[in-house]
Amino acid sequence: MYTNLEANREALDDDLLHTALLFRLLRKHGLAVPQDVLNNFIDYQGRIRTSLGKDVEGILSLYEASFLAYEGEEALQNVTTFTTTCLEEFLHDVDVKLELKGRVGYALKIPLHWRAPRVYARWFIDVYARDDMVNPLLLELAKRDFNMVQSAHTRDVKELSRWWNDLGIQKLSFVRDRIMECFLWTIGIAFEQQLWYCRHVLTKINALVTTIDDVYDIYGSIDELECFTKSIERWDIDAIEGLPDYMKVCYTALLDTTNVFAHDCFKRNGINCLSYLKNAWINLCKSYLVEARWYHSKHMPTFEEYMQNAWISISGPTILTHAYFFLSDKTTSEALDSMESHRDLIYLSSMILRLHDDLGTSEAEL
């Protein structure tokens, strides 16, 4: 694709739509394509060339590409602002087709990199079916692909619902039955058919995170939570002695599920990941305990103090650690070293998740 971009640079000189599309796809897949491939369409401040003012699809493509700007690429970063203004004006332009306005409105409401892939695919199938230039074979392929993946997801839900019911946690009065929500969240990370096991792992992890979060936030007394956290740190089934019955159920479910994951990981690629998974849970529960102590002592942390703990309590490190081992069957010892040496990837991703989650917090939760 990169070769195609270079070889056809001259032919693409006046083709904003396809140049921006190629640029976005290449950067999305890790190729450091220079922003100057867009120089024919924008000036040094990121403003669009006047002659392109009515190219709705081209400007939409450029808008979507602008979100892949690197730090320091001011012109490309400014493109987002300028194209947003243009697209908003197109929504009120009587000369723009209704179907195209629908795509523009959708893009402005939910930027491409925020969309759940399969939800977007389903939406776009209907949009493409109404396109004057529709390719019937491509449309049929998209429909069949969607139905095949949907069928695989249906099987996943049945198996995960059975696991959740067999686990017995849902019998506890305070537990929220959110297995379907957890699964839908997981599809945003691993929707492909071949990643079925990763979907199962992450859905189960999310369900357990939700449950244990409720133990710390809603149900447990501070003394019970101190004991529960110490038991998690021991990571031994004998540590359930002295815990209340409801905590015994949660503790056993967590240990059993995590130990099964570690065993499966060892069978699949010969890697013993138990210490990584265990430490992720220990750190998460310790962060929950910090927040519980703040609440019970009526302590108001500073923003810095809060964020030092909150990037862990959002459960990002726990989920990403599990994803790291189960998104591929080829995890190596070198990959484990890489995870340790690139902790900032987990930290920064978790920080984004925490800030986004806090921005959506309702007043009732404050």
C-alpha positions in Angstrom: 0.0 0.0 0.0 2.9 2.3 0.8 4.5 1.5 -2.5 1.2 2.3 -4.2 1.1 5.7 -2.5 4.7 6.5 -3.6 4.3 5.2 -7.1 1.0 7.0 -7.7 1.9 10.2 -5.9 1.5 12.3 -9.1 -1.8 10.6 -10.0 -3.1 11.3 -6.5 -2.1 15.0 -6.5 -5.7 16.1 -7.0 -7.3 13.2 -5.2 -7.9 14.2 -1.6 -10.3 11.3 -0.8 -7.9 8.5 -1.7 -4.7 10.2 -0.6 -6.1 10.9 2.9 -7.5 7.4 3.0 -4.2 5.8 2.1 -2.4 8.1 4.6 -4.8 7.1 7.4 -4.6 3.3 6.7 -0.8 3.3 6.6 -0.4 5.3 9.8 -3.1 3.1 11.5 -0.9 0.1 10.7 2.3 1.6 12.1 3.9 3.1 9.0 5.4 6.5 9.6 4.1 8.1 6.4 5.2 11.8 6.4 2.5 14.4 6.6 3.9 16.1 3.5 2.0 13.7 1.3 -1.0 16.0 2.1 0.8 19.2 1.2 -1.1 19.5 -2.1 -4.3 19.8 -0.1 -3.4 21.9 3.0 -1.2 24.8 3.7 1.4 25.1 6.5 -1.3 26.0 9.0 -3.5 23.0 8.1 -6.1 25.0 6.1 -7.7 23.3 3.1 -7.0 24.5 -0.4 -9.9 26.8 -1.6 -10.5 24.7 -4.7 -11.4 21.7 -2.5 -14.1 23.5 -0.5 -16.9 21.5 -2.0 -15.2 18.1 -1.9 -17.3 16.6 0.9 -16.0 13.1 0.8 -12.4 14.3 0.4 -12.7 16.6 3.4 -14.4 13.8 5.4 -11.5 11.5 4.6 -9.0 14.2 5.6 -10.9 14.8 8.9 -10.6 11.1 9.8 -6.9 11.0 8.8 -6.1 14.1 11.0 -6.7 12.1 14.2 -3.5 10.2 13.5 -1.2 13.2 13.8 2.0 12.8 15.6 3.2 15.1 18.4 4.6 18.2 16.8 2.7 18.0 13.5 0.9 21.2 14.1 -0.5 21.5 10.5 -2.1 18.1 10.7 -3.4 18.8 14.2 -5.0 22.0 12.9 -6.6 20.1 10.1 -9.1 18.6 12.6 -10.3 22.1 13.6 -10.6 23.3 10.0 -12.3 20.2 8.6 -14.7 20.1 11.5 -15.9 23.6 10.6 -16.3 22.6 6.9 -18.2 19.4 7.8 -20.5 21.3 10.1 -21.3 23.7 7.2 -22.0 20.8 4.9 -24.8 19.6 7.2 -26.7 22.7 6.3 -25.8 22.7 2.6 -28.9 21.9 0.4 -26.6 20.7 -2.4 -25.1 17.9 -0.3 -26.9 14.6 -0.7 -28.8 13.3 2.3 -26.9 10.1 2.5 -23.6 12.0 2.6 -24.9 14.3 5.3 -25.6 11.1 7.4 -22.0 10.0 7.1 -20.8 13.5 8.0 -23.0 13.8 11.0 -22.0 10.3 12.2 -18.3 11.2 11.8 -18.7 14.4 13.8 -20.6 12.7 16.6 -18.3 9.7 16.9 -14.8 10.0 15.5 -13.6 6.9 13.7 -11.1 5.8 16.3 -13.8 5.9 19.0 -16.2 3.6 17.2 -16.9 -0.1 18.1 -15.7 -1.8 14.8 -18.7 -4.2 14.4 -21.3 -1.6 15.3 -19.8 0.7 12.7 -19.6 -2.1 10.2 -23.3 -2.8 10.6 -24.2 0.8 10.3 -22.0 1.3 7.2 -23.5 -1.8 5.4 -26.8 0.0 5.3 -25.2 3.3 4.2 -23.2 1.6 1.4 -26.3 -0.3 0.2 -27.9 3.1 -0.7 -24.7 4.4 -2.4 -25.2 5.2 -6.1 -21.8 3.6 -6.8 -22.4 0.4 -4.7 -20.5 -2.7 -5.7 -23.0 -5.6 -5.2 -20.3 -8.2 -4.7 -18.5 -6.2 -2.1 -21.8 -5.5 -0.3 -22.6 -9.2 -0.3 -19.2 -10.0 1.1 -19.6 -7.5 3.9 -23.0 -8.9 4.8 -21.7 -12.5 4.9 -18.7 -11.5 6.9 -20.9 -9.7 9.4 -23.3 -12.6 9.7 -20.5 -15.1 10.2 -18.9 -13.0 13.0 -22.3 -12.4 14.5 -22.9 -16.1 14.7 -19.6 -16.7 16.4 -20.4 -14.0 18.9 -23.8 -15.6 19.6 -22.0 -18.9 20.5 -19.7 -16.9 22.8 -22.5 -15.3 24.7 -24.2 -18.7 25.3 -21.0 -20.2 26.7 -20.2 -17.1 28.8 -23.7 -17.0 30.2 -23.4 -20.7 31.2 -20.0 -19.9 32.9 -21.6 -17.0 34.8 -24.5 -19.0 36.0 -22.2 -21.9 37.1 -19.9 -19.5 38.9 -22.7 -18.8 41.5 -21.6 -15.2 42.1 -24.9 -13.8 40.7 -26.7 -15.3 43.7 -25.2 -12.6 45.9 -27.7 -9.8 46.5 -25.4 -6.9 45.6 -24.0 -8.4 42.4 -25.0 -6.9 39.1 -25.6 -9.3 36.2 -23.7 -7.5 33.5 -22.2 -10.4 31.5 -23.7 -9.1 28.3 -22.3 -5.6 28.8 -18.9 -7.0 29.6 -19.0 -9.0 26.4 -20.0 -6.0 24.3 -17.1 -4.1 25.8 -14.8 -6.9 24.9 -15.9 -7.0 21.2 -14.4 -3.5 21.0 -11.0 -5.1 21.6 -11.2 -8.5 20.0 -14.1 -9.1 17.6 -12.4 -11.4 15.1 -13.6 -15.0 15.0 -10.1 -16.4 15.7 -9.8 -14.4 18.9 -12.7 -16.2 20.6 -10.6 -17.3 23.6 -9.4 -13.8 24.2 -13.0 -12.6 24.2 -13.9 -15.2 26.8 -11.0 -14.3 29.0 -11.6 -10.5 28.9 -15.4 -10.9 29.4 -14.8 -13.0 32.5 -12.2 -10.6 33.7 -14.6 -7.7 33.3 -17.4 -9.5 35.1 -15.1 -10.3 38.0 -13.8 -6.7 38.1 -17.4 -5.4 38.2 -18.2 -7.7 41.1 -15.1 -7.1 43.2 -15.4 -3.4 42.6 -18.9 -3.6 44.1 -17.5 -5.5 47.1 -15.2 -2.6 47.8 -17.5 0.3 46.8 -20.8 -0.9 48.2 -21.0 -4.0 50.3 -17.8 -4.6 52.4 -17.0 -3.0 55.7 -13.5 -1.5 56.0 -12.4 -4.4 58.3 -13.7 -7.0 55.8 -12.0 -5.2 52.9 -8.6 -5.2 54.8 -8.9 -8.9 55.3 -10.0 -9.6 51.7 -7.0 -7.6 50.3 -4.6 -9.5 52.5 -6.1 -12.8 51.2 -5.7 -11.6 47.6 -2.0 -10.8 48.3 -1.5 -14.4 49.7 -3.2 -15.9 46.6 -3.9 -19.2 48.5 -7.2 -21.0 48.8 -6.5 -21.5 52.5 -6.7 -17.7 52.9 -10.5 -17.8 52.6 -10.6 -18.8 56.3 -11.9 -15.9 58.3 -13.6 -14.2 55.3 -17.4 -13.6 55.3 -19.3 -16.1 53.2 -20.0 -13.7 50.3 -16.2 -12.9 50.1 -15.4 -16.6 50.1 -17.5 -16.9 46.9 -15.8 -14.0 45.2 -12.3 -15.0 46.3 -12.7 -18.6 45.2 -14.2 -17.5 41.8 -11.3 -15.1 41.2 -8.5 -17.6 42.1 -10.1 -20.5 40.2 -10.7 -18.4 37.1 -7.3 -16.8 37.0 -5.5 -20.1 37.7 -7.4 -21.7 34.7 -6.3 -18.8 32.5 -2.6 -19.3 33.5 -2.9 -23.1 32.9 -4.4 -22.5 29.5 -1.7 -20.0 28.6 1.0 -22.5 29.6 -0.6 -25.2 27.4 -1.0 -22.8 24.4 2.5 -21.3 24.3 4.6 -22.6 27.2 4.6 -19.4 29.1 3.9 -19.2 32.8 1.9 -16.0 33.2 0.4 -16.6 36.6 2.7 -14.2 38.4 1.7 -11.4 36.0 -2.0 -12.1 36.2 -1.8 -12.4 40.0 0.1 -9.2 40.5 -2.4 -7.3 38.3 -5.2 -8.4 40.6 -3.3 -7.7 43.7 -2.5 -4.2 42.5 -6.1 -3.6 41.5 -7.5 -4.7 44.9 -4.9 -2.7 46.8 -6.0 0.4 44.8 -9.7 -0.4 45.6 -8.7 -0.6 49.3 -7.0 2.9 49.1 -10.2 4.4 47.8 -12.3 2.6 50.5 -10.0 4.0 53.2 -10.4 7.5 51.8 -14.2 7.1 51.8 -14.5 5.7 55.3 -12.0 8.2 56.8 -13.7 11.1 54.7 -10.3 11.9 53.3 -10.3 14.2 50.2 -7.2 13.3 48.1 -5.4 15.9 46.0 -5.7 15.5 42.3 -2.2 14.1 42.1 -2.8 11.7 44.9 -6.1 10.6 43.3 -4.5 10.0 39.9 -1.6 8.0 41.3 -4.1 5.4 42.5 -6.9 5.9 40.0 -5.1 4.8 36.8 -4.9 1.4 38.5 -8.4 1.3 40.1 -9.9 1.9 36.6 -8.8 -1.7 36.0 -6.9 -0.8 32.8 -3.6 -2.6 33.9 -5.5 -5.7 34.9 -7.5 -5.9 31.6 -4.5 -5.0 29.4 -2.2 -7.6 31.1 -4.7 -10.3 30.4 -5.2 -9.1 26.8 -1.4 -9.1 26.3 -1.3 -12.9 26.9 -4.4 -13.9 25.1 -4.6 -11.8 22.0 -2.0 -14.1 20.5 -0.9 -17.8 20.8 2.7 -16.8 20.3 3.7 -14.9 23.5 7.4 -15.4 24.0 9.9 -14.6 26.8 11.0 -11.6 24.8 7.5 -10.4 24.7 7.3 -10.6 28.5 10.5 -8.5 28.7 8.9 -6.0 26.3 5.8 -5.7 28.5 8.1 -4.8 31.5 10.1 -2.3 29.5 7.1 -0.5 28.0 5.0 0.0 31.1 4.2 3.5 29.9 1.9 2.0 27.2 -0.2 0.5 30.0 0.0 3.5 32.2 -1.0 6.0 29.5 -3.8 3.8 28.2 -5.2 3.4 31.7 -4.9 7.1 32.3 -7.0 7.9 29.2 -9.5 5.3 30.3 -9.7 6.7 33.8 -10.1 10.3 32.7 -12.8 9.4 30.1 -14.7 7.3 32.7 -14.6 10.2 35.2 -15.9 12.7 32.7 -18.9 10.4 32.2 -19.6 10.0 36.0 -23.1 10.9 36.9 -23.9 13.2 39.8 -25.5 10.3 41.6 -22.1 8.6 41.9 -20.3 11.6 43.4 
